Amino acid sequence: MDYLLEIGVEEIPARFIPGIIEEVKNKGEEFLKEFGVQYEAVISEATPRRIVFYVKGILPKTEEKIQEVKGPAKKASYDSEGNPTRALLGFARSQGIEPNEVIEKEVNGVIYVFARKKTGGNPVDELLPEIARKLIKSLSFPKPMRWGDIDFKFIRPIRWLVSLLDEKVIPLEIAGIKADRISRGHRFLGQKEVVLDRAADYFVAMRENYVIVSLNERIEMIRAQLHRTSAEEGVLVDQDEELLLENANLVEYPTVVIGEINREFLELPKEVIITPMKEHQRYFPLFKNDGSLYHKFLAVRNGGRENLAEIAEGYAKVLKARLYDARFFYREDLKKTLSTYNEKLTRIVFQEKLGTVWDKVLRLKELVVAIGRELNCDEEVKSYAVRAAELSKADLATNMVYEFPELQGIMGRDYALKSGERKEVAEAIFEHYLPRFSGDMVATSEAGILLSCAEKIDNLTAFFALKQIPTGSADPFGLRRQALGLLRTLIENKRFFSLKKAFDAAFNLLPADVREKANFAEVYEELLEFIYQRFKGLLLEEGFSYDTIDAVLATGKDDFYDLYLRVRALENLRNHPSFTALTTTFTRAYNLARKGQGREVAESLLYEPAEKELFDKFREISLKVKGFLREKAYLKAMEEVAELANPLDRFFNEVLVMVEDEKIRENRLGLLGAIAGLVLEIADLSKIVG
């Protein structure tokens, strides 16, 4: 049997639909399990006008279970003549059985009586009304509504209900609406009433009435039409997945329409056209093979292919009005040079305790100099970065960025070039916000890398000093993204850089009252742990083993490109034939050597062949390893360390470390300590699990 529950509603906002689909499935499965309903699969879907809960392959009755209820001990259940006592009679009565129907079982050496009861086996059609009612009432929404005079809230007013188990209507009433077998088609193209003979007809009947119930199918329909239409034009489509999802959740029957951008607007920077196109109109821009903007766009209508020319013309008119506004803002902004907008930054608050945006700019100007020294940037690069820092926030005071905040940095670059700034400065202004989202590019120009790092280090230091540390899912200042962006910028640009000095410099640039209430050592410790966690997550996504990462992080280093190279080297070394033996023997050596680290090894006190061999091997590779460490050649260093695996193994098999002779014992501990110390300069191999 199949069961269909359809909740017909007024238009649901697109952003809520994915969450509704997930919650309906999770809650539905939870209630089916609670009531013991046996089924094959649950399908949950939603469109702007309906929420669907569909259960396939339901068995007629709930699962039967045998439940055993423990009663009194046997000796308390019968008298000396074997007759039931009051205790047994009361237990049997409470369980609805006769006294002679109990069974006996031993529990911890004591025999008890048990009642064996059969549960389940209930007709499913009698349970479905309660399951459906519980499901509907359990759904949670960000902004639920009340309507009429009923005491009930839902995402939007309910207008119809369908509740069918195969051919049978399952009684259900919610908010004064009684369920039946009548659904609704597409608002304009389908039948006003669609009578369903049985639940299994639902998806086909909806399709025939221009409703694609499946969200994934709507997405793929749009994707296919975008590709086909753009290919016919010989251009490329910006297939923004978020925009694709939003469009799929705005319609019940998607059809892609191609419209024209008025050519008078093509003189504008493409971002000025694309942003209102995507953000306000939810259109898809098209691009020529050289990356320039094409003079047409793609949009998604909620309907079929009728009157597409008129529809496209209407879409183009709406976009034209948006672009008139954008062009006006752009031209107004260009009446002044970018630097003049800095005057307004003194009146824009960055954060109550951190001052204005201009205060932040002043911090960035000094911080890029400090970081530039650590990154060994030449004077020219530092001068570009300082100028870019000075102009980095100016576009926040422009009309375009006020209207379209997502254009910050983009307009800064454009206005900088229009104001006669060097391209290196303009590019750094744009790049200092990178990466803006997961998968976005990072800064790659020299000045851009410098300013991008300064931006993130200032933000992280400032908010950690204020104890505004992300907790759970709450991250109002985007500090997780900032930390990941900092890591990616350093790693992808192969920059060796110790963060402690940079954080120290950033801390000392904060307002005095913030510094006085914070302790840098504590702030740095919290920052480093926070960044370690982001680093670990980043590398786990790349496929590195968690214990490899832990082994490297145990060194306590704060140069994350250096740490990345170590992780990569250690991960490669895991394929070495001696790796397992090395980690095992190192862990043993490390545990013993804690008392012996730092002690000089006296060669004259080495008596056993195995310890002499180990010492010779250690001495042989030690200089090589240290040389490779200076060169950051960590794989070569680790391969040299791996040569200790066999001598170490032989040492532990043939040499007793904890001998009675104190000098010999301390000498052997000193040897193990020296080996452990050398290896720990690369990674703590005792963290390797297997």
VONURO-443521 format. One line per 4 residues: number of its first residue (from 1); their letters; for each residue x, y, z of C-alpha. Coordinates in steps of 0.001 Angstrom, whole numbers, plus 500000, padded with zeros to 6 digits. Example, Ala and Ser with C-alpha at 12.3 -4.5 7.8 and 13.67 -1.06 7.14 Angstrom:
BEGIN
1> AS> 512300 495500 507800; 513670 498940 507140;
END
This chain:
BEGIN
1> MDYL> 500000 500000 500000; 501042 503614 499388; 500075 506603 501499; 499914 510204 500246;
5> LEIG> 499687 513270 502438; 499625 516539 500488; 499355 519859 502291; 498245 522589 499893;
9> VEEI> 499309 526076 500961; 499688 529637 499794; 503076 530508 498269; 506010 529320 500403;
13> PARF> 509173 531500 500218; 511822 529709 498174; 514472 529815 500893; 512369 527664 503249;
17> IPGI> 511631 524788 500879; 514847 522691 501220; 514538 522756 505015; 510872 521759 504850;
21> IEEV> 511664 518771 502626; 514343 517546 505030; 512213 518039 508147; 509161 516290 506673;
25> KNKG> 511280 513253 505821; 513015 513107 509199; 509892 513695 511285; 507800 511399 509089;
29> EEFL> 510230 508507 509463; 510404 509164 513208; 506611 508908 513635; 506309 505849 511392;
33> KEFG> 508898 504123 513549; 507187 505272 516750; 503884 503720 515622; 505555 500572 514303;
37> VQYE> 504557 501097 510666; 506484 498894 508246; 507246 500432 504836; 509703 500447 501918;
41> AVIS> 510550 504127 501476; 509577 507676 502387; 509488 510443 499779; 509253 514061 500909;
45> EATP> 508952 516922 498443; 507750 520501 498312; 506903 523166 495751; 505832 526760 496404;
49> RRIV> 502212 525549 496768; 502416 522116 498362; 504229 519941 500903; 504233 516224 500142;
53> FYVK> 504770 513209 502403; 504564 509932 500454; 505143 506477 501949; 505686 503516 499614;
57> GILP> 505118 499844 500341; 503246 500084 503639; 502266 496756 505197; 498601 496549 506336;
61> KTEE> 499478 496033 509985; 502153 497353 512301; 505072 495190 513289; 504238 492517 515847;
65> KIQE> 506572 492263 518820; 506757 489974 521816; 507369 491943 524991; 508397 490283 528230;
69> VKGP> 507464 492110 531439; 509330 491164 534602; 507205 490290 537638; 507909 489183 541227;
73> AKKA> 510456 486529 542164; 509195 482957 541890; 509501 482361 545633; 507209 485349 546233;
77> SYDS> 504745 484209 543561; 503663 480871 545039; 502882 479677 548532; 504167 476448 550070;
81> EGNP> 501436 474476 548304; 502195 475983 544898; 499189 478275 544775; 499494 481799 543354;
85> TRAL> 500138 484472 545956; 498575 487914 545997; 501762 489237 544397; 501406 486944 541375;
89> LGFA> 497647 487495 541095; 498131 491268 541118; 500911 491100 538523; 498879 488843 536205;
93> RSQG> 495856 491105 536513; 497928 494197 535690; 499253 492513 532550; 495872 491172 531420;
97> IEPN> 496838 487484 531613; 495985 484462 533724; 498411 483429 536507; 499122 480142 534749;
101> EVIE> 500282 482013 531620; 503426 483437 533201; 506847 482091 532271; 509914 481774 534449;
105> KEVN> 513414 483137 533792; 516599 483377 535790; 518084 486846 536290; 521381 487144 538171;
109> GVIY> 520819 483801 539897; 517210 484538 540932; 514162 483057 539174; 511425 485556 538343;
113> VFAR> 508046 485255 536649; 507469 487134 533396; 504386 488046 531406; 504839 487550 527685;
117> KKTG> 502713 490037 525765; 502199 490480 522070; 502186 494087 520872; 501637 495607 517459;
121> GNPV> 499677 494029 514668; 497420 497096 514558; 495713 498138 511292; 497781 500930 509756;
125> DELL> 494769 502781 508362; 493619 503399 511929; 496987 504912 512893; 497637 507131 509864;
129> PEIA> 495279 509966 510936; 497260 510416 514154; 500619 510079 512358; 499621 512715 509776;
133> RKLI> 498278 515038 512465; 501437 514734 514551; 503620 515293 511504; 501845 518470 510429;
137> KSLS> 501792 519930 513928; 505433 519054 514591; 506847 521016 511650; 508774 524114 512688;
141> FPKP> 509152 527239 510568; 511206 530437 510933; 508152 532682 510498; 504899 530732 510980;
145> MRWG> 501550 532430 510298; 498105 532457 511827; 495046 533041 509664; 491358 533453 510314;
149> DIDF> 490243 532928 513892; 491878 529531 514405; 494555 528839 516997; 497032 527195 514615;
153> KFIR> 500303 528295 513002; 501873 527078 509774; 504372 528314 507198; 501491 529716 505119;
157> PIRW> 497691 529270 505279; 496566 525718 504431; 494090 525628 501535; 493616 521902 500911;
161> LVSL> 494597 518477 502209; 494893 515125 500465; 495167 512011 502639; 494998 508744 500674;
165> LDEK> 495980 505178 501528; 495777 503523 498128; 492132 504248 497129; 490908 505048 500647;
169> VIPL> 490609 508575 502030; 492177 508630 505489; 490187 511015 507688; 492133 514103 508735;
173> EIAG> 491191 517655 509673; 493679 520452 510285; 492854 524136 510799; 489268 523561 509683;
177> IKAD> 490354 521890 506423; 489149 518311 505885; 491258 515951 503807; 489868 514341 500676;
181> RISR> 491169 513027 497343; 491146 516358 495486; 494475 518052 494762; 495190 521147 492657;
185> GHRF> 497173 521525 489477; 499425 524413 488402; 497837 527721 489372; 497464 528849 485740;
189> LGQK> 498045 525812 483532; 496553 522890 485441; 493060 521894 486473; 491623 523699 489454;
193> EVVL> 490712 520327 490959; 492573 517086 490289; 490670 514057 491583; 492990 511225 492584;
197> DRAA> 491582 507708 492379; 494508 506347 494354; 497716 507532 495956; 499926 505887 493307;
201> DYFV> 498425 508177 490622; 499660 511324 492340; 503006 512098 490690; 501779 511368 487147;
205> AMRE> 498578 513352 487710; 500578 516326 488934; 502918 516196 485950; 499895 516123 483615;
209> NYVI> 498726 519280 485374; 502086 521084 485051; 503386 520418 488539; 506826 518829 488884;
213> VSLN> 506683 517685 492495; 510347 516621 492767; 512752 519441 493625; 515693 517549 492112;
217> ERIE> 513777 517061 488886; 512956 520773 488695; 516648 521556 489239; 517719 519188 486469;
221> MIRA> 515047 520534 484102; 516406 524051 484592; 520019 522902 484309; 519354 521071 481027;
225> QLHR> 517494 524042 479537; 520241 526455 480596; 522859 524311 478872; 520779 523784 475759;
229> TSAE> 519811 527435 475315; 523318 528780 475985; 524787 526207 473575; 522346 527326 470881;
233> EGVL> 523614 530892 471369; 527235 529698 471346; 527941 531211 474762; 528547 530086 478354;
237> VDQD> 526053 530297 481212; 526929 531278 484781; 525410 528216 486418; 525304 529512 489981;
241> EELL> 524098 526540 492063; 522448 528722 494708; 520619 530676 492020; 519621 527405 490359;
245> LENA> 518197 526082 493635; 516352 529329 494316; 514744 529305 490875; 513713 525657 491275;
249> NLVE> 511992 526580 494539; 510148 529509 492969; 508301 527464 490353; 506236 524314 489894;
253> YPTV> 506859 523918 486162; 510139 525543 485043; 510766 526831 481552; 513883 528800 480632;
257> VIGE> 513383 532061 478742; 516069 534028 476888; 515906 537812 477028; 517997 540773 475863;
261> INRE> 520007 543296 477849; 519598 546779 476433; 522931 547424 474717; 523221 550934 476152;
265> FLEL> 524048 549348 479519; 526868 547146 478243; 529331 550011 478743; 528988 549447 482508;
269> PKEV> 531374 547091 484327; 529938 543610 483999; 529602 543248 487784; 527285 546283 487841;
273> IITP> 524995 544463 485405; 525340 540957 486817; 524622 541838 490447; 521109 543310 490022;
277> MKEH> 520434 540646 487388; 521136 537832 489850; 520295 539373 493216; 517078 541165 492301;
281> QRYF> 515758 539382 489221; 517272 535903 489682; 518390 535828 486044; 521371 533865 484756;
285> PLFK> 524052 535938 482950; 525673 534659 479771; 529306 535096 478767; 531303 535001 475566;
289> NDGS> 534283 532664 475350; 536634 535539 476225; 534795 536105 479523; 533019 539287 478479;
293> LYHK> 529306 539675 479185; 526905 538593 476425; 524010 540879 475545; 521378 538310 476546;
297> FLAV> 520327 536577 479768; 518382 533483 480800; 515464 533488 483224; 513080 530846 484559;
301> RNGG> 509314 531218 484239; 506680 529245 486117; 504862 527795 483146; 505123 526286 479692;
305> RENL> 506490 527563 476399; 503477 529666 475420; 504057 533378 474712; 507791 533163 475436;
309> AEIA> 508566 536259 473354; 506177 538418 475381; 507456 536918 478633; 511076 537609 477640;
313> EGYA> 510202 541200 476721; 508623 541694 480147; 511677 540298 481904; 513919 542602 479853;
317> KVLK> 511850 545672 480795; 512119 544909 484504; 515890 544451 484182; 516154 547690 482212;
321> ARLY> 514596 549596 485121; 517080 548008 487526; 520007 548862 485280; 518880 552486 484920;
325> DARF> 519233 552772 488692; 522593 550989 488707; 523937 553246 485948; 522793 556327 487831;
329> FYRE> 524574 555188 491013; 527705 554338 489039; 527870 557679 487258; 527258 559581 490495;
333> DLKK> 530066 557683 492209; 532499 558514 489415; 532002 562233 489922; 534528 561955 492786;
337> TLST> 537823 560128 493136; 537862 557040 495329; 540024 558613 498034; 537466 561353 498708;
341> YNEK> 535006 558741 499981; 537368 558076 502903; 535963 561215 504539; 532700 559373 505231;
345> LTRI> 534420 556401 506873; 534957 558384 510076; 531153 558358 510483; 530651 554641 509814;
349> VFQE> 531007 552474 512912; 532989 549279 512360; 532272 547908 515834; 531319 549762 518973;
353> KLGT> 534535 548955 520864; 536791 548874 517805; 535953 552306 516472; 535025 553461 512993;
357> VWDK> 535821 551950 509626; 538501 554635 509272; 540088 553408 512510; 540248 549960 510944;
361> VLRL> 541866 551417 507820; 544568 553031 509957; 545230 549687 511658; 545503 547955 508284;
365> KELV> 548021 550514 507012; 550363 549748 509908; 549669 546027 509931; 550608 545505 506269;
369> VAIG> 554024 546983 507027; 554562 544594 509948; 553337 541578 507989; 555316 542682 504945;
373> RELN> 558504 542377 506984; 557588 538832 508039; 556763 537862 504448; 559996 539466 503183;
377> CDEE> 558104 541730 500785; 560124 544346 498963; 559522 548050 499564; 557557 548533 496358;
381> VKSY> 555070 545795 497274; 554698 547226 500781; 554039 550692 499350; 551306 549283 497070;
385> AVRA> 549787 547425 500026; 549821 550531 502236; 548075 552589 499544; 545577 549775 498937;
389> AELS> 544917 549571 502683; 544245 553320 502737; 541645 552919 499968; 540415 549445 500912;
393> KADL> 537162 550547 502549; 536440 553722 500576; 533905 552012 498327; 531740 551266 501398;
397> ATNM> 530701 554925 501243; 529706 554810 497555; 526179 554587 496158; 526833 551312 494358;
401> VYEF> 528088 549425 497404; 525362 550928 499586; 522795 549538 497142; 524671 546291 496412;
405> PELQ> 526901 545396 499413; 528183 542273 497655; 530059 544586 495252; 532489 545777 497955;
409> GIMG> 536019 545391 496706; 534799 544946 493143; 533714 548581 492903; 536776 549596 494913;
413> RDYA> 538995 548122 492212; 537009 549747 489396; 536860 553175 491032; 540566 553009 491939;
417> LKSG> 541504 552449 488306; 539126 555214 487201; 540796 557487 489788; 544242 556845 488315;
421> ERKE> 545582 554476 490954; 548127 551844 489929; 546690 548497 488869; 548645 546772 491677;
425> VAEA> 546811 548933 494211; 543423 548417 492567; 543864 544650 492417; 544864 544505 496091;
429> IFEH> 541702 546421 497035; 539626 543735 495332; 541694 540807 496563; 541764 541729 500242;
433> YLPR> 538214 540368 500640; 539117 537023 499041; 538043 534293 499442; 534443 535486 499864;
437> FSGD> 532825 532054 500005; 533686 528365 499973; 535547 527505 496782; 536255 531136 495901;
441> MVAT> 539720 532136 494664; 542334 533577 497011; 544488 536674 496587; 547427 536053 494246;
445> SEAG> 549061 539453 493674; 551901 540354 496044; 550170 543398 497524; 546844 541557 497523;
449> ILLS> 548247 538660 499551; 549712 541110 502048; 546510 543125 502487; 544287 540034 502488;
453> CAEK> 546302 538532 505357; 546229 541843 507249; 542447 542130 506882; 541852 538669 508307;
457> IDNL> 544468 538915 511055; 543029 542241 512226; 539482 540841 512311; 540472 537643 514113;
461> TAFF> 542639 539407 516685; 540093 542136 517372; 537085 539898 517903; 538991 537307 519921;
465> ALKQ> 540286 540117 522139; 536637 541090 522677; 535768 537446 523455; 533488 537354 520404;
469> IPTG> 534553 533780 519680; 532300 531604 517471; 530289 529026 519402; 528283 526186 517868;
473> SADP> 526664 527440 514683; 526838 531096 515758; 529526 533054 513911; 528110 536562 513385;
477> FGLR> 531421 538067 512257; 532350 535242 509882; 535525 534392 511783; 535589 530761 510641;
481> RQAL> 535555 531954 507036; 538249 534528 507853; 540508 531880 509418; 540010 529489 506503;
485> GLLR> 540672 532325 504076; 543913 533183 505861; 545038 529547 505778; 544170 529105 502111;
489> TLIE> 545913 532346 501164; 549143 531281 502855; 549064 527662 501690; 547989 528227 498088;
493> NKRF> 550552 531004 497670; 553265 528914 499407; 554084 531561 501997; 556121 530691 505088;
497> FSLK> 554808 532927 507815; 554781 532739 511628; 551402 533994 512789; 552350 534862 516369;
501> KAFD> 554310 537975 515405; 551487 539123 513139; 548835 538587 515812; 551056 540397 518311;
505> AAFN> 551368 543361 515952; 547603 543357 515330; 546878 543188 519062; 549106 546193 519772;
509> LLPA> 547197 548227 517173; 543829 547698 518876; 542252 550518 520931; 543920 550903 524328;
513> DVRE> 540802 550021 526332; 540439 546762 524373; 544088 545843 524999; 543829 546649 528698;
517> KANF> 540916 544241 529178; 542545 541409 527233; 545645 539301 527764; 547594 538680 524565;
521> AEVY> 548932 535296 525681; 545369 534068 526287; 544057 535639 523091; 546845 534051 521055;
525> EELL> 546339 530630 522641; 542622 530728 521783; 543367 532004 518279; 545936 529305 517590;
529> EFIY> 543600 526527 518732; 540782 528029 516625; 543013 528149 513546; 544344 524637 514247;
533> QRFK> 540754 523358 514064; 540137 525147 510755; 543469 523808 509427; 542524 520289 510457;
537> GLLL> 539121 520583 508785; 540678 521976 505611; 543175 519108 505344; 540596 516446 506188;
541> EEGF> 538567 517746 503229; 541668 517305 501068; 541823 513654 502140; 544684 513663 504646;
545> SYDT> 544435 511262 507609; 543346 512827 510881; 546221 511259 512853; 548774 512543 510335;
549> IDAV> 547438 516051 510945; 547425 515551 514730; 551023 514322 514637; 552148 517480 512865;
553> LATG> 550030 519893 514920; 551580 518403 518069; 554769 520287 517149; 552999 523508 518187;
557> KDDF> 554256 525408 515122; 552312 528403 513802; 553658 528554 510244; 550786 526892 508429;
561> YDLY> 552356 526464 505010; 555258 524802 506801; 552769 522589 508692; 551024 521771 505415;
565> LRVR> 554309 520572 503893; 554944 518402 506951; 551475 516831 506738; 551954 516109 503043;
569> ALEN> 555378 514547 503688; 554172 512419 506590; 551132 511262 504628; 553421 510179 501782;
573> LRNH> 555690 508393 504249; 552784 506187 505333; 553454 504160 502172; 557042 503493 503280;
577> PSFT> 557610 499803 504185; 559160 500760 507538; 556474 503272 508557; 554480 501045 510917;
581> ALTT> 557629 499740 512594; 558938 503300 512927; 555792 504651 514603; 555630 501678 516977;
585> TFTR> 559262 501866 518053; 559234 505672 518169; 556244 505651 520525; 558092 503253 522803;
589> AYNL> 561249 505334 522602; 559326 508553 523207; 557596 507199 526304; 560901 505994 527778;
593> ARKG> 562856 509031 526685; 560805 511603 528562; 563249 511191 531445; 566271 511221 529191;
597> QGRE> 565754 514095 526757; 568532 516641 526812; 571164 514329 528315; 574417 513952 526421;
601> VAES> 575123 510506 524989; 578533 509122 525992; 579762 506788 523282; 582118 505149 525830;
605> LLYE> 579062 503923 527771; 577586 502080 524785; 578387 498390 525236; 575768 496379 523367;
609> PAEK> 576122 495942 519564; 572482 496969 519049; 572869 500263 520914; 576124 501011 519096;
613> ELFD> 574413 500358 515765; 571506 502632 516745; 573837 505414 517856; 575894 505177 514650;
617> KFRE> 572746 505315 512529; 571378 508237 514514; 574643 510151 514150; 574733 509346 510430;
621> ISLK> 571253 510681 509679; 571095 513494 512237; 573015 516063 510209; 571173 515060 507034;
625> VKGF> 567790 515453 508739; 568667 518874 510133; 569852 519974 506703; 566611 518834 505101;
629> LREK> 564631 520620 507829; 566397 523887 507015; 565460 523354 503360; 561829 522460 504304;
633> AYLK> 562418 519144 502506; 560269 517241 504966; 559726 514106 502906; 563486 513619 502560;
637> AMEE> 563887 514267 506280; 561189 511712 507099; 562729 509149 504752; 566016 509533 506626;
641> VAEL> 564205 509124 509957; 562583 505946 508623; 566081 504449 508437; 565987 504284 512248;
645> ANPL> 563085 501808 512268; 565149 498607 512069; 567975 499685 514437; 565368 500866 516957;
649> DRFF> 563496 497588 516707; 566726 495616 517239; 567646 497872 520167; 564402 497134 521989;
653> NEVL> 564692 493410 521280; 568294 493075 522485; 568966 495886 524948; 567494 496388 528401;
657> VMVE> 567133 500117 528940; 566246 500251 532626; 569352 498487 533933; 570566 498893 537505;
661> DEKI> 573742 500748 536523; 572594 504389 536640; 575164 505734 534173; 574349 503119 531533;
665> RENR> 570601 503555 532113; 570792 507345 531804; 572992 507047 528715; 570476 504777 526992;
669> LGLL> 567631 507101 527972; 569701 509970 526605; 570107 508160 523270; 566355 507551 523041;
673> GAIA> 565757 511169 524034; 568051 512432 521283; 566247 510285 518703; 562827 511391 519973;
677> GLVL> 563922 515025 519925; 565086 514752 516323; 561834 513154 515169; 559711 515622 517152;
681> EIAD> 561241 518448 515137; 559130 517089 512262; 556108 515436 513894; 555004 513485 516944;
685> LSKI> 554770 509949 515546; 553193 508696 518775; 549966 510321 517522; 549792 507902 514571;
689> VG> 547015 505381 515190; 547774 502796 512529;
END
